Amino acid sequence: MSKAHRPQITIAQETVDHLEALVEGASARMPALADRLLEELSRARILPAARIPADVAGIGSRITWRDETTGHEQTATLVWPEQADIDAGRASVLTPIGVALLGLKAGARFRWETRGGECRDLTVLAVGPGDRPA
């Protein structure tokens, strides 16, 4: 998808340093994913956390999205890698879907490439407070 067709993303200033550190740490192990996260950070609107709207996906947000091809809906809470537990519905920001969802607002539609190389359109249905890991 061209940059002009990507939805606007907004990220809290307070999380940018941690995200940049993740990029640095992941660049050798997962260079393509690290590059994608860096690209998303470079195009993001950065605001203080207190000014981020409640319907914008950030760390700790519970996000529901739909695959427009299959109609399948999924929900996960976006978390830091050390808190990730997909069985508990906690998706790491350092995964392809985590990078794709970061900073999106409810209603945003974006193109997603599956692991098999198939392109799908996904729509963010809802963003709210997530279940905090214990």
N, C-alpha and C positions, 0 to 999 in steps of 0.2 A: 504494500500500500504506500502510496507516495506521502511525503510529509504533509502536503497540503490537505490530505484526506484523513489525517489522524485526529482524533478528538483532543481537545485541550486537556492538559493535565496540570494539577496543582499539588505541590508537595510542601509539607511543613519544613521550615528552616531548621528546626530542631532535629530533624531526621537526616538531613542532607549529609552531614559529616559521617554519620554511621553508614549511610548508603555508599558514600565514596570509599570508605574503608573496605566495605564488602567488595566493591569493584576491584580495588587493588589486590585483595586477597584471592579473588576468583579469576583474575586475568590469566594465570598460568594453567589452572585446572579446567576452566570453562570460558575460553576467550570469547566465543560468540555471544554467550549470555552476558558476560561482563561488558562487552561493547554495547550490547542492546540497552543495558541498564544505564551506562554512561550517556548514550544517545538520548534516552528518556530524560535523564537529569538535565542535560544541556538544553532541552526544549521546554522544560517545566516552568510554570509560574511558581516562584518560591515565595511563601508567605509565612508570617509567624503562626504557630499552631493555633493560637486563639482566633485567628482570622480565617481558618480553613472551614468552609461550610460542612455541616454534619453529613451531607450526602456525597462527600468526596472520599474515595477510598484511600486510607492510609494504614500505617501499622496499627493493628488492633481493630480494624474495621471488619465487620461481617458483611460479605458481599455475595449477592445472588445474581447469577448471570444465566442467559439462555443461549444455546446454540440454535441459530435461526434455521439451519439445515434440518436438524433432527427434532427440534422442539424440546430437547433435553435441558432441564434446569439443574444447576449445581449451586451450592452454597459453601463458602469457606471463610474463615477468619484469616486475614493477612498478618503474618507474624515474622519476626526475625528468624534466621535459620536455626538458631539453637532452641527455639520454641516450637519448631515445626513438628507436626504429627498428623499426617493426612488421615489416619484412621479416626482421629478426634476432630477432624474438620479444620485443622490449622495448616494453612499453606504458606511456605516460605516465600518471602519477597525475592529470594534468590533462586527462583524457578521460572521457567518460561511464562506460566500463567500469572505468577506473582508480579513479574516485571510488567506484563501486559495490563494488569488491573490497577497497578499503583497510580494514584492520582486521578483516576477516572471518576466522573460524576454519574449518579444514577441517570439512566436514559442514554448514556454514551453507547455507540455502536462501533466495533472495531473488527478488523480482520485478524484472524488467528490461524497460524499454520500448525497443523497437528504434527506429531512425531513422524507420521508416515508421509509428510509433505503435502497433505491435503489442506486447502484453504477453506476456512469457515468464517462466517460472520457471527460474532457474539454480541449480545446486548446486555449491558449492566441493568438489571431490574431494580435492585435495591442496595443501598449502602447504609449500614447502621453500626452501633457499637457491638463489638464482638465479645465472645466469652473470653475472659482473661485467663491465661494459663496459671495454674496454681503455683 
